[in-house]
Amino acid sequence: MNTDKLFTEGFSMEELQRPIVDLEERKFPGGDNIFSEFLKCLGQMSREKLLKIYNQFCNQNLNLPNEWAKATVVPILKTGKPRECSCQFEPANFRRNKEKGIEYIY
């Protein structure tokens, strides 16, 4: 890896596609209602636009929108446990898929 270019060049298309490929399918999409299957089916032009947006954040030293850090947390009852105690629940974190992608490559 050429470390001279590590923090001066934008993300590559390969770096964008890697986290999209890794997104789990048939999962709740999160607050943006974008399913991972949708991101996986983006055409070349749409992937290039998404990459351009991600690179603008990086190249212009912009902060990611606070909205992107939000998640929906839902308590899920552990298998075979009684409902009476809150300690028998575990949190399920539903993040937005497009934020997972930029978080992965950042």
SEBARO-970722 format. One record per atom (N, C-alpha, C): residue number from 1; residue in three letters; atom name; z, y, x. Coordinates in nm, 2 decimals. Example, Ala and Ser with C-alpha at 12.3 -4.5 7.8 and 13.67 -1.06 7.14 Angstrom:
bapa = 1&bamar = ALA&lummar = N&up = 0.78&north = -0.57&east = 1.32
bapa = 1&bamar = ALA&lummar = CA&up = 0.78&north = -0.45&east = 1.23
bapa = 1&bamar = ALA&lummar = C&up = 0.78&north = -0.33&east = 1.32
bapa = 2&bamar = SER&lummar = N&up = 0.71&north = -0.22&east = 1.28
bapa = 2&bamar = SER&lummar = CA&up = 0.71&north = -0.11&east = 1.37
bapa = 2&bamar = SER&lummar = C&up = 0.79&north = 0.00&east = 1.29
% end
This chain:
bapa = 1&bamar = MET&lummar = N&up = 0.00&north = -0.12&east = 0.08
bapa = 1&bamar = MET&lummar = CA&up = 0.00&north = 0.00&east = 0.00
bapa = 1&bamar = MET&lummar = C&up = 0.00&north = 0.12&east = 0.09
bapa = 2&bamar = ASN&lummar = N&up = -0.08&north = 0.22&east = 0.06
bapa = 2&bamar = ASN&lummar = CA&up = -0.09&north = 0.34&east = 0.13
bapa = 2&bamar = ASN&lummar = C&up = 0.01&north = 0.44&east = 0.07
bapa = 3&bamar = THR&lummar = N&up = 0.12&north = 0.46&east = 0.14
bapa = 3&bamar = THR&lummar = CA&up = 0.23&north = 0.54&east = 0.08
bapa = 3&bamar = THR&lummar = C&up = 0.20&north = 0.69&east = 0.09
bapa = 4&bamar = ASP&lummar = N&up = 0.10&north = 0.73&east = 0.17
bapa = 4&bamar = ASP&lummar = CA&up = 0.06&north = 0.87&east = 0.17
bapa = 4&bamar = ASP&lummar = C&up = 0.01&north = 0.92&east = 0.04
bapa = 5&bamar = LYS&lummar = N&up = -0.05&north = 0.83&east = -0.04
bapa = 5&bamar = LYS&lummar = CA&up = -0.11&north = 0.86&east = -0.17
bapa = 5&bamar = LYS&lummar = C&up = -0.02&north = 0.82&east = -0.28
bapa = 6&bamar = LEU&lummar = N&up = 0.09&north = 0.76&east = -0.25
bapa = 6&bamar = LEU&lummar = CA&up = 0.18&north = 0.71&east = -0.36
bapa = 6&bamar = LEU&lummar = C&up = 0.22&north = 0.81&east = -0.46
bapa = 7&bamar = PHE&lummar = N&up = 0.26&north = 0.93&east = -0.41
bapa = 7&bamar = PHE&lummar = CA&up = 0.31&north = 1.03&east = -0.51
bapa = 7&bamar = PHE&lummar = C&up = 0.21&north = 1.15&east = -0.53
bapa = 8&bamar = THR&lummar = N&up = 0.09&north = 1.13&east = -0.48
bapa = 8&bamar = THR&lummar = CA&up = -0.01&north = 1.24&east = -0.49
bapa = 8&bamar = THR&lummar = C&up = -0.13&north = 1.21&east = -0.58
bapa = 9&bamar = GLU&lummar = N&up = -0.15&north = 1.08&east = -0.60
bapa = 9&bamar = GLU&lummar = CA&up = -0.26&north = 1.04&east = -0.69
bapa = 9&bamar = GLU&lummar = C&up = -0.21&north = 0.99&east = -0.82
bapa = 10&bamar = GLY&lummar = N&up = -0.29&north = 1.00&east = -0.92
bapa = 10&bamar = GLY&lummar = CA&up = -0.25&north = 0.96&east = -1.05
bapa = 10&bamar = GLY&lummar = C&up = -0.25&north = 0.81&east = -1.07
bapa = 11&bamar = PHE&lummar = N&up = -0.21&north = 0.76&east = -1.18
bapa = 11&bamar = PHE&lummar = CA&up = -0.21&north = 0.62&east = -1.21
bapa = 11&bamar = PHE&lummar = C&up = -0.35&north = 0.57&east = -1.22
bapa = 12&bamar = SER&lummar = N&up = -0.37&north = 0.44&east = -1.19
bapa = 12&bamar = SER&lummar = CA&up = -0.50&north = 0.38&east = -1.20
bapa = 12&bamar = SER&lummar = C&up = -0.51&north = 0.31&east = -1.34
bapa = 13&bamar = MET&lummar = N&up = -0.63&north = 0.28&east = -1.37
bapa = 13&bamar = MET&lummar = CA&up = -0.65&north = 0.20&east = -1.50
bapa = 13&bamar = MET&lummar = C&up = -0.58&north = 0.07&east = -1.49
bapa = 14&bamar = GLU&lummar = N&up = -0.58&north = 0.01&east = -1.38
bapa = 14&bamar = GLU&lummar = CA&up = -0.51&north = -0.12&east = -1.36
bapa = 14&bamar = GLU&lummar = C&up = -0.36&north = -0.10&east = -1.39
bapa = 15&bamar = GLU&lummar = N&up = -0.30&north = 0.01&east = -1.34
bapa = 15&bamar = GLU&lummar = CA&up = -0.16&north = 0.03&east = -1.36
bapa = 15&bamar = GLU&lummar = C&up = -0.13&north = 0.06&east = -1.51
bapa = 16&bamar = LEU&lummar = N&up = -0.22&north = 0.12&east = -1.58
bapa = 16&bamar = LEU&lummar = CA&up = -0.21&north = 0.14&east = -1.73
bapa = 16&bamar = LEU&lummar = C&up = -0.22&north = 0.01&east = -1.80
bapa = 17&bamar = GLN&lummar = N&up = -0.31&north = -0.07&east = -1.77
bapa = 17&bamar = GLN&lummar = CA&up = -0.34&north = -0.19&east = -1.84
bapa = 17&bamar = GLN&lummar = C&up = -0.23&north = -0.30&east = -1.82
bapa = 18&bamar = ARG&lummar = N&up = -0.17&north = -0.30&east = -1.71
bapa = 18&bamar = ARG&lummar = CA&up = -0.07&north = -0.41&east = -1.68
bapa = 18&bamar = ARG&lummar = C&up = 0.05&north = -0.41&east = -1.78
bapa = 19&bamar = PRO&lummar = N&up = 0.11&north = -0.29&east = -1.81
bapa = 19&bamar = PRO&lummar = CA&up = 0.22&north = -0.30&east = -1.91
bapa = 19&bamar = PRO&lummar = C&up = 0.17&north = -0.33&east = -2.05
bapa = 20&bamar = ILE&lummar = N&up = 0.05&north = -0.28&east = -2.08
bapa = 20&bamar = ILE&lummar = CA&up = -0.01&north = -0.31&east = -2.22
bapa = 20&bamar = ILE&lummar = C&up = -0.03&north = -0.46&east = -2.24
bapa = 21&bamar = VAL&lummar = N&up = -0.08&north = -0.52&east = -2.14
bapa = 21&bamar = VAL&lummar = CA&up = -0.10&north = -0.67&east = -2.14
bapa = 21&bamar = VAL&lummar = C&up = 0.03&north = -0.74&east = -2.16
bapa = 22&bamar = ASP&lummar = N&up = 0.14&north = -0.69&east = -2.10
bapa = 22&bamar = ASP&lummar = CA&up = 0.27&north = -0.75&east = -2.11
bapa = 22&bamar = ASP&lummar = C&up = 0.35&north = -0.73&east = -2.24
bapa = 23&bamar = LEU&lummar = N&up = 0.30&north = -0.63&east = -2.32
bapa = 23&bamar = LEU&lummar = CA&up = 0.37&north = -0.61&east = -2.45
bapa = 23&bamar = LEU&lummar = C&up = 0.37&north = -0.73&east = -2.54
bapa = 24&bamar = GLU&lummar = N&up = 0.48&north = -0.76&east = -2.60
bapa = 24&bamar = GLU&lummar = CA&up = 0.49&north = -0.87&east = -2.68
bapa = 24&bamar = GLU&lummar = C&up = 0.43&north = -0.84&east = -2.82
bapa = 25&bamar = GLU&lummar = N&up = 0.36&north = -0.94&east = -2.87
bapa = 25&bamar = GLU&lummar = CA&up = 0.29&north = -0.93&east = -3.00
bapa = 25&bamar = GLU&lummar = C&up = 0.39&north = -0.97&east = -3.11
bapa = 26&bamar = ARG&lummar = N&up = 0.35&north = -0.93&east = -3.23
bapa = 26&bamar = ARG&lummar = CA&up = 0.42&north = -0.97&east = -3.35
bapa = 26&bamar = ARG&lummar = C&up = 0.57&north = -0.91&east = -3.35
bapa = 27&bamar = LYS&lummar = N&up = 0.58&north = -0.79&east = -3.29
bapa = 27&bamar = LYS&lummar = CA&up = 0.72&north = -0.73&east = -3.28
bapa = 27&bamar = LYS&lummar = C&up = 0.71&north = -0.60&east = -3.36
bapa = 28&bamar = PHE&lummar = N&up = 0.83&north = -0.56&east = -3.41
bapa = 28&bamar = PHE&lummar = CA&up = 0.84&north = -0.43&east = -3.47
bapa = 28&bamar = PHE&lummar = C&up = 0.79&north = -0.32&east = -3.38
bapa = 29&bamar = PRO&lummar = N&up = 0.71&north = -0.23&east = -3.44
bapa = 29&bamar = PRO&lummar = CA&up = 0.65&north = -0.13&east = -3.35
bapa = 29&bamar = PRO&lummar = C&up = 0.73&north = -0.01&east = -3.31
bapa = 30&bamar = GLY&lummar = N&up = 0.85&north = 0.01&east = -3.37
bapa = 30&bamar = GLY&lummar = CA&up = 0.93&north = 0.13&east = -3.34
bapa = 30&bamar = GLY&lummar = C&up = 0.89&north = 0.25&east = -3.42
bapa = 31&bamar = GLY&lummar = N&up = 0.94&north = 0.36&east = -3.39
bapa = 31&bamar = GLY&lummar = CA&up = 0.93&north = 0.48&east = -3.47
bapa = 31&bamar = GLY&lummar = C&up = 0.79&north = 0.54&east = -3.48
bapa = 32&bamar = ASP&lummar = N&up = 0.70&north = 0.50&east = -3.38
bapa = 32&bamar = ASP&lummar = CA&up = 0.57&north = 0.56&east = -3.39
bapa = 32&bamar = ASP&lummar = C&up = 0.47&north = 0.47&east = -3.47
bapa = 33&bamar = ASN&lummar = N&up = 0.52&north = 0.36&east = -3.52
bapa = 33&bamar = ASN&lummar = CA&up = 0.44&north = 0.26&east = -3.60
bapa = 33&bamar = ASN&lummar = C&up = 0.31&north = 0.22&east = -3.53
bapa = 34&bamar = ILE&lummar = N&up = 0.31&north = 0.21&east = -3.40
bapa = 34&bamar = ILE&lummar = CA&up = 0.20&north = 0.16&east = -3.32
bapa = 34&bamar = ILE&lummar = C&up = 0.23&north = 0.02&east = -3.28
bapa = 35&bamar = PHE&lummar = N&up = 0.16&north = -0.07&east = -3.33
bapa = 35&bamar = PHE&lummar = CA&up = 0.18&north = -0.21&east = -3.29
bapa = 35&bamar = PHE&lummar = C&up = 0.12&north = -0.24&east = -3.15
bapa = 36&bamar = SER&lummar = N&up = 0.18&north = -0.33&east = -3.08
bapa = 36&bamar = SER&lummar = CA&up = 0.13&north = -0.36&east = -2.94
bapa = 36&bamar = SER&lummar = C&up = -0.01&north = -0.42&east = -2.95
bapa = 37&bamar = GLU&lummar = N&up = -0.04&north = -0.49&east = -3.06
bapa = 37&bamar = GLU&lummar = CA&up = -0.18&north = -0.54&east = -3.08
bapa = 37&bamar = GLU&lummar = C&up = -0.28&north = -0.43&east = -3.08
bapa = 38&bamar = PHE&lummar = N&up = -0.24&north = -0.31&east = -3.14
bapa = 38&bamar = PHE&lummar = CA&up = -0.33&north = -0.20&east = -3.14
bapa = 38&bamar = PHE&lummar = C&up = -0.36&north = -0.15&east = -3.00
bapa = 39&bamar = LEU&lummar = N&up = -0.26&north = -0.14&east = -2.92
bapa = 39&bamar = LEU&lummar = CA&up = -0.28&north = -0.09&east = -2.78
bapa = 39&bamar = LEU&lummar = C&up = -0.36&north = -0.19&east = -2.70
bapa = 40&bamar = LYS&lummar = N&up = -0.34&north = -0.31&east = -2.73
bapa = 40&bamar = LYS&lummar = CA&up = -0.42&north = -0.42&east = -2.65
bapa = 40&bamar = LYS&lummar = C&up = -0.56&north = -0.41&east = -2.69
bapa = 41&bamar = CYS&lummar = N&up = -0.60&north = -0.36&east = -2.81
bapa = 41&bamar = CYS&lummar = CA&up = -0.74&north = -0.36&east = -2.85
bapa = 41&bamar = CYS&lummar = C&up = -0.81&north = -0.23&east = -2.83
bapa = 42&bamar = LEU&lummar = N&up = -0.74&north = -0.14&east = -2.76
bapa = 42&bamar = LEU&lummar = CA&up = -0.80&north = -0.01&east = -2.73
bapa = 42&bamar = LEU&lummar = C&up = -0.93&north = -0.02&east = -2.66
bapa = 43&bamar = GLY&lummar = N&up = -1.03&north = 0.05&east = -2.69
bapa = 43&bamar = GLY&lummar = CA&up = -1.16&north = 0.05&east = -2.62
bapa = 43&bamar = GLY&lummar = C&up = -1.15&north = 0.13&east = -2.49
bapa = 44&bamar = GLN&lummar = N&up = -1.25&north = 0.12&east = -2.41
bapa = 44&bamar = GLN&lummar = CA&up = -1.25&north = 0.19&east = -2.28
bapa = 44&bamar = GLN&lummar = C&up = -1.22&north = 0.34&east = -2.29
bapa = 45&bamar = MET&lummar = N&up = -1.29&north = 0.41&east = -2.38
bapa = 45&bamar = MET&lummar = CA&up = -1.27&north = 0.55&east = -2.40
bapa = 45&bamar = MET&lummar = C&up = -1.13&north = 0.59&east = -2.43
bapa = 46&bamar = SER&lummar = N&up = -1.07&north = 0.51&east = -2.53
bapa = 46&bamar = SER&lummar = CA&up = -0.93&north = 0.54&east = -2.57
bapa = 46&bamar = SER&lummar = C&up = -0.83&north = 0.51&east = -2.45
bapa = 47&bamar = ARG&lummar = N&up = -0.86&north = 0.40&east = -2.37
bapa = 47&bamar = ARG&lummar = CA&up = -0.77&north = 0.37&east = -2.26
bapa = 47&bamar = ARG&lummar = C&up = -0.78&north = 0.49&east = -2.16
bapa = 48&bamar = GLU&lummar = N&up = -0.90&north = 0.54&east = -2.14
bapa = 48&bamar = GLU&lummar = CA&up = -0.92&north = 0.65&east = -2.04
bapa = 48&bamar = GLU&lummar = C&up = -0.85&north = 0.78&east = -2.09
bapa = 49&bamar = LYS&lummar = N&up = -0.85&north = 0.80&east = -2.22
bapa = 49&bamar = LYS&lummar = CA&up = -0.78&north = 0.92&east = -2.27
bapa = 49&bamar = LYS&lummar = C&up = -0.62&north = 0.90&east = -2.26
bapa = 50&bamar = LEU&lummar = N&up = -0.58&north = 0.78&east = -2.28
bapa = 50&bamar = LEU&lummar = CA&up = -0.43&north = 0.75&east = -2.27
bapa = 50&bamar = LEU&lummar = C&up = -0.39&north = 0.77&east = -2.12
bapa = 51&bamar = LEU&lummar = N&up = -0.47&north = 0.72&east = -2.03
bapa = 51&bamar = LEU&lummar = CA&up = -0.45&north = 0.73&east = -1.89
bapa = 51&bamar = LEU&lummar = C&up = -0.45&north = 0.88&east = -1.85
bapa = 52&bamar = LYS&lummar = N&up = -0.54&north = 0.96&east = -1.90
bapa = 52&bamar = LYS&lummar = CA&up = -0.54&north = 1.10&east = -1.87
bapa = 52&bamar = LYS&lummar = C&up = -0.41&north = 1.17&east = -1.91
bapa = 53&bamar = ILE&lummar = N&up = -0.36&north = 1.13&east = -2.03
bapa = 53&bamar = ILE&lummar = CA&up = -0.24&north = 1.19&east = -2.08
bapa = 53&bamar = ILE&lummar = C&up = -0.12&north = 1.16&east = -1.99
bapa = 54&bamar = TYR&lummar = N&up = -0.11&north = 1.03&east = -1.95
bapa = 54&bamar = TYR&lummar = CA&up = -0.01&north = 0.99&east = -1.86
bapa = 54&bamar = TYR&lummar = C&up = -0.02&north = 1.06&east = -1.73
bapa = 55&bamar = ASN&lummar = N&up = -0.14&north = 1.07&east = -1.68
bapa = 55&bamar = ASN&lummar = CA&up = -0.15&north = 1.14&east = -1.55
bapa = 55&bamar = ASN&lummar = C&up = -0.12&north = 1.29&east = -1.55
bapa = 56&bamar = GLN&lummar = N&up = -0.15&north = 1.35&east = -1.67
bapa = 56&bamar = GLN&lummar = CA&up = -0.12&north = 1.49&east = -1.68
bapa = 56&bamar = GLN&lummar = C&up = 0.03&north = 1.51&east = -1.67
bapa = 57&bamar = PHE&lummar = N&up = 0.11&north = 1.42&east = -1.73
bapa = 57&bamar = PHE&lummar = CA&up = 0.26&north = 1.43&east = -1.72
bapa = 57&bamar = PHE&lummar = C&up = 0.30&north = 1.42&east = -1.57
bapa = 58&bamar = CYS&lummar = N&up = 0.24&north = 1.33&east = -1.50
bapa = 58&bamar = CYS&lummar = CA&up = 0.27&north = 1.30&east = -1.36
bapa = 58&bamar = CYS&lummar = C&up = 0.23&north = 1.42&east = -1.27
bapa = 59&bamar = ASN&lummar = N&up = 0.10&north = 1.46&east = -1.28
bapa = 59&bamar = ASN&lummar = CA&up = 0.04&north = 1.55&east = -1.19
bapa = 59&bamar = ASN&lummar = C&up = 0.10&north = 1.70&east = -1.21
bapa = 60&bamar = GLN&lummar = N&up = 0.14&north = 1.73&east = -1.33
bapa = 60&bamar = GLN&lummar = CA&up = 0.18&north = 1.86&east = -1.36
bapa = 60&bamar = GLN&lummar = C&up = 0.34&north = 1.87&east = -1.37
bapa = 61&bamar = ASN&lummar = N&up = 0.40&north = 1.76&east = -1.32
bapa = 61&bamar = ASN&lummar = CA&up = 0.55&north = 1.75&east = -1.32
bapa = 61&bamar = ASN&lummar = C&up = 0.61&north = 1.79&east = -1.45
bapa = 62&bamar = LEU&lummar = N&up = 0.55&north = 1.74&east = -1.56
bapa = 62&bamar = LEU&lummar = CA&up = 0.60&north = 1.76&east = -1.69
bapa = 62&bamar = LEU&lummar = C&up = 0.70&north = 1.66&east = -1.73
bapa = 63&bamar = ASN&lummar = N&up = 0.80&north = 1.70&east = -1.80
bapa = 63&bamar = ASN&lummar = CA&up = 0.90&north = 1.60&east = -1.85
bapa = 63&bamar = ASN&lummar = C&up = 0.84&north = 1.53&east = -1.97
bapa = 64&bamar = LEU&lummar = N&up = 0.87&north = 1.40&east = -1.98
bapa = 64&bamar = LEU&lummar = CA&up = 0.83&north = 1.33&east = -2.10
bapa = 64&bamar = LEU&lummar = C&up = 0.91&north = 1.39&east = -2.22
bapa = 65&bamar = PRO&lummar = N&up = 0.84&north = 1.39&east = -2.34
bapa = 65&bamar = PRO&lummar = CA&up = 0.91&north = 1.44&east = -2.46
bapa = 65&bamar = PRO&lummar = C&up = 1.04&north = 1.36&east = -2.49
bapa = 66&bamar = ASN&lummar = N&up = 1.14&north = 1.43&east = -2.53
bapa = 66&bamar = ASN&lummar = CA&up = 1.27&north = 1.37&east = -2.56
bapa = 66&bamar = ASN&lummar = C&up = 1.25&north = 1.27&east = -2.67
bapa = 67&bamar = GLU&lummar = N&up = 1.15&north = 1.29&east = -2.76
bapa = 67&bamar = GLU&lummar = CA&up = 1.12&north = 1.20&east = -2.87
bapa = 67&bamar = GLU&lummar = C&up = 1.09&north = 1.06&east = -2.81
bapa = 68&bamar = TRP&lummar = N&up = 1.03&north = 1.06&east = -2.70
bapa = 68&bamar = TRP&lummar = CA&up = 0.98&north = 0.93&east = -2.64
bapa = 68&bamar = TRP&lummar = C&up = 1.10&north = 0.84&east = -2.59
bapa = 69&bamar = ALA&lummar = N&up = 1.21&north = 0.90&east = -2.57
bapa = 69&bamar = ALA&lummar = CA&up = 1.33&north = 0.83&east = -2.53
bapa = 69&bamar = ALA&lummar = C&up = 1.41&north = 0.77&east = -2.64
bapa = 70&bamar = LYS&lummar = N&up = 1.38&north = 0.81&east = -2.76
bapa = 70&bamar = LYS&lummar = CA&up = 1.45&north = 0.76&east = -2.88
bapa = 70&bamar = LYS&lummar = C&up = 1.41&north = 0.62&east = -2.91
bapa = 71&bamar = ALA&lummar = N&up = 1.51&north = 0.55&east = -2.97
bapa = 71&bamar = ALA&lummar = CA&up = 1.49&north = 0.41&east = -3.01
bapa = 71&bamar = ALA&lummar = C&up = 1.56&north = 0.39&east = -3.14
bapa = 72&bamar = THR&lummar = N&up = 1.52&north = 0.29&east = -3.22
bapa = 72&bamar = THR&lummar = CA&up = 1.60&north = 0.25&east = -3.34
bapa = 72&bamar = THR&lummar = C&up = 1.68&north = 0.13&east = -3.30
bapa = 73&bamar = VAL&lummar = N&up = 1.81&north = 0.13&east = -3.32
bapa = 73&bamar = VAL&lummar = CA&up = 1.90&north = 0.02&east = -3.28
bapa = 73&bamar = VAL&lummar = C&up = 1.95&north = -0.04&east = -3.41
bapa = 74&bamar = VAL&lummar = N&up = 1.93&north = -0.17&east = -3.42
bapa = 74&bamar = VAL&lummar = CA&up = 1.97&north = -0.24&east = -3.54
bapa = 74&bamar = VAL&lummar = C&up = 2.07&north = -0.35&east = -3.50
bapa = 75&bamar = PRO&lummar = N&up = 2.18&north = -0.36&east = -3.57
bapa = 75&bamar = PRO&lummar = CA&up = 2.28&north = -0.47&east = -3.54
bapa = 75&bamar = PRO&lummar = C&up = 2.22&north = -0.60&east = -3.60
bapa = 76&bamar = ILE&lummar = N&up = 2.22&north = -0.71&east = -3.51
bapa = 76&bamar = ILE&lummar = CA&up = 2.17&north = -0.84&east = -3.55
bapa = 76&bamar = ILE&lummar = C&up = 2.28&north = -0.94&east = -3.54
bapa = 77&bamar = LEU&lummar = N&up = 2.31&north = -1.01&east = -3.65
bapa = 77&bamar = LEU&lummar = CA&up = 2.42&north = -1.11&east = -3.64
bapa = 77&bamar = LEU&lummar = C&up = 2.38&north = -1.22&east = -3.55
bapa = 78&bamar = LYS&lummar = N&up = 2.48&north = -1.26&east = -3.46
bapa = 78&bamar = LYS&lummar = CA&up = 2.46&north = -1.37&east = -3.37
bapa = 78&bamar = LYS&lummar = C&up = 2.45&north = -1.50&east = -3.45
bapa = 79&bamar = THR&lummar = N&up = 2.36&north = -1.59&east = -3.40
bapa = 79&bamar = THR&lummar = CA&up = 2.34&north = -1.72&east = -3.47
bapa = 79&bamar = THR&lummar = C&up = 2.47&north = -1.79&east = -3.49
bapa = 80&bamar = GLY&lummar = N&up = 2.50&north = -1.83&east = -3.62
bapa = 80&bamar = GLY&lummar = CA&up = 2.61&north = -1.91&east = -3.65
bapa = 80&bamar = GLY&lummar = C&up = 2.75&north = -1.84&east = -3.65
bapa = 81&bamar = LYS&lummar = N&up = 2.75&north = -1.71&east = -3.64
bapa = 81&bamar = LYS&lummar = CA&up = 2.87&north = -1.63&east = -3.63
bapa = 81&bamar = LYS&lummar = C&up = 2.90&north = -1.57&east = -3.77
bapa = 82&bamar = PRO&lummar = N&up = 3.03&north = -1.55&east = -3.80
bapa = 82&bamar = PRO&lummar = CA&up = 3.07&north = -1.49&east = -3.93
bapa = 82&bamar = PRO&lummar = C&up = 3.05&north = -1.34&east = -3.92
bapa = 83&bamar = ARG&lummar = N&up = 3.02&north = -1.28&east = -4.04
bapa = 83&bamar = ARG&lummar = CA&up = 2.99&north = -1.14&east = -4.05
bapa = 83&bamar = ARG&lummar = C&up = 3.11&north = -1.05&east = -4.05
bapa = 84&bamar = GLU&lummar = N&up = 3.23&north = -1.11&east = -4.06
bapa = 84&bamar = GLU&lummar = CA&up = 3.35&north = -1.03&east = -4.08
bapa = 84&bamar = GLU&lummar = C&up = 3.38&north = -0.93&east = -3.96
bapa = 85&bamar = CYS&lummar = N&up = 3.34&north = -0.97&east = -3.84
bapa = 85&bamar = CYS&lummar = CA&up = 3.38&north = -0.90&east = -3.72
bapa = 85&bamar = CYS&lummar = C&up = 3.25&north = -0.83&east = -3.66
bapa = 86&bamar = SER&lummar = N&up = 3.26&north = -0.70&east = -3.63
bapa = 86&bamar = SER&lummar = CA&up = 3.15&north = -0.63&east = -3.57
bapa = 86&bamar = SER&lummar = C&up = 3.11&north = -0.69&east = -3.43
bapa = 87&bamar = CYS&lummar = N&up = 3.21&north = -0.76&east = -3.37
bapa = 87&bamar = CYS&lummar = CA&up = 3.18&north = -0.81&east = -3.24
bapa = 87&bamar = CYS&lummar = C&up = 3.09&north = -0.93&east = -3.24
bapa = 88&bamar = GLN&lummar = N&up = 3.06&north = -0.98&east = -3.36
bapa = 88&bamar = GLN&lummar = CA&up = 2.96&north = -1.09&east = -3.38
bapa = 88&bamar = GLN&lummar = C&up = 2.82&north = -1.04&east = -3.39
bapa = 89&bamar = PHE&lummar = N&up = 2.80&north = -0.91&east = -3.38
bapa = 89&bamar = PHE&lummar = CA&up = 2.66&north = -0.86&east = -3.38
bapa = 89&bamar = PHE&lummar = C&up = 2.62&north = -0.81&east = -3.25
bapa = 90&bamar = GLU&lummar = N&up = 2.49&north = -0.82&east = -3.22
bapa = 90&bamar = GLU&lummar = CA&up = 2.43&north = -0.77&east = -3.10
bapa = 90&bamar = GLU&lummar = C&up = 2.32&north = -0.67&east = -3.13
bapa = 91&bamar = PRO&lummar = N&up = 2.31&north = -0.56&east = -3.05
bapa = 91&bamar = PRO&lummar = CA&up = 2.21&north = -0.46&east = -3.08
bapa = 91&bamar = PRO&lummar = C&up = 2.06&north = -0.51&east = -3.05
bapa = 92&bamar = ALA&lummar = N&up = 1.97&north = -0.47&east = -3.14
bapa = 92&bamar = ALA&lummar = CA&up = 1.83&north = -0.49&east = -3.12
bapa = 92&bamar = ALA&lummar = C&up = 1.77&north = -0.36&east = -3.10
bapa = 93&bamar = ASN&lummar = N&up = 1.70&north = -0.33&east = -2.99
bapa = 93&bamar = ASN&lummar = CA&up = 1.65&north = -0.20&east = -2.96
bapa = 93&bamar = ASN&lummar = C&up = 1.50&north = -0.20&east = -2.98
bapa = 94&bamar = PHE&lummar = N&up = 1.46&north = -0.12&east = -3.08
bapa = 94&bamar = PHE&lummar = CA&up = 1.32&north = -0.10&east = -3.11
bapa = 94&bamar = PHE&lummar = C&up = 1.26&north = 0.03&east = -3.05
bapa = 95&bamar = ARG&lummar = N&up = 1.19&north = 0.01&east = -2.94
bapa = 95&bamar = ARG&lummar = CA&up = 1.13&north = 0.13&east = -2.87
bapa = 95&bamar = ARG&lummar = C&up = 0.99&north = 0.14&east = -2.91
bapa = 96&bamar = ARG&lummar = N&up = 0.93&north = 0.25&east = -2.89
bapa = 96&bamar = ARG&lummar = CA&up = 0.79&north = 0.28&east = -2.92
bapa = 96&bamar = ARG&lummar = C&up = 0.71&north = 0.22&east = -2.81
bapa = 97&bamar = ASN&lummar = N&up = 0.60&north = 0.15&east = -2.85
bapa = 97&bamar = ASN&lummar = CA&up = 0.51&north = 0.08&east = -2.75
bapa = 97&bamar = ASN&lummar = C&up = 0.45&north = 0.17&east = -2.65
bapa = 98&bamar = LYS&lummar = N&up = 0.40&north = 0.29&east = -2.69
bapa = 98&bamar = LYS&lummar = CA&up = 0.33&north = 0.37&east = -2.59
bapa = 98&bamar = LYS&lummar = C&up = 0.43&north = 0.43&east = -2.49
bapa = 99&bamar = GLU&lummar = N&up = 0.56&north = 0.45&east = -2.53
bapa = 99&bamar = GLU&lummar = CA&up = 0.66&north = 0.49&east = -2.43
bapa = 99&bamar = GLU&lummar = C&up = 0.69&north = 0.38&east = -2.33
bapa = 100&bamar = LYS&lummar = N&up = 0.70&north = 0.26&east = -2.38
bapa = 100&bamar = LYS&lummar = CA&up = 0.72&north = 0.14&east = -2.30
bapa = 100&bamar = LYS&lummar = C&up = 0.62&north = 0.14&east = -2.18
bapa = 101&bamar = GLY&lummar = N&up = 0.50&north = 0.17&east = -2.22
bapa = 101&bamar = GLY&lummar = CA&up = 0.39&north = 0.16&east = -2.12
bapa = 101&bamar = GLY&lummar = C&up = 0.41&north = 0.27&east = -2.01
bapa = 102&bamar = ILE&lummar = N&up = 0.43&north = 0.39&east = -2.04
bapa = 102&bamar = ILE&lummar = CA&up = 0.45&north = 0.49&east = -1.94
bapa = 102&bamar = ILE&lummar = C&up = 0.58&north = 0.47&east = -1.86
bapa = 103&bamar = GLU&lummar = N&up = 0.68&north = 0.42&east = -1.93
bapa = 103&bamar = GLU&lummar = CA&up = 0.81&north = 0.39&east = -1.86
bapa = 103&bamar = GLU&lummar = C&up = 0.79&north = 0.28&east = -1.75
bapa = 104&bamar = TYR&lummar = N&up = 0.70&north = 0.19&east = -1.79
bapa = 104&bamar = TYR&lummar = CA&up = 0.68&north = 0.08&east = -1.70
bapa = 104&bamar = TYR&lummar = C&up = 0.60&north = 0.12&east = -1.57
bapa = 105&bamar = ILE&lummar = N&up = 0.51&north = 0.21&east = -1.59
bapa = 105&bamar = ILE&lummar = CA&up = 0.43&north = 0.25&east = -1.47
bapa = 105&bamar = ILE&lummar = C&up = 0.49&north = 0.37&east = -1.39
bapa = 106&bamar = TYR&lummar = N&up = 0.59&north = 0.44&east = -1.45
bapa = 106&bamar = TYR&lummar = CA&up = 0.65&north = 0.55&east = -1.38
bapa = 106&bamar = TYR&lummar = C&up = 0.74&north = 0.51&east = -1.28
% end
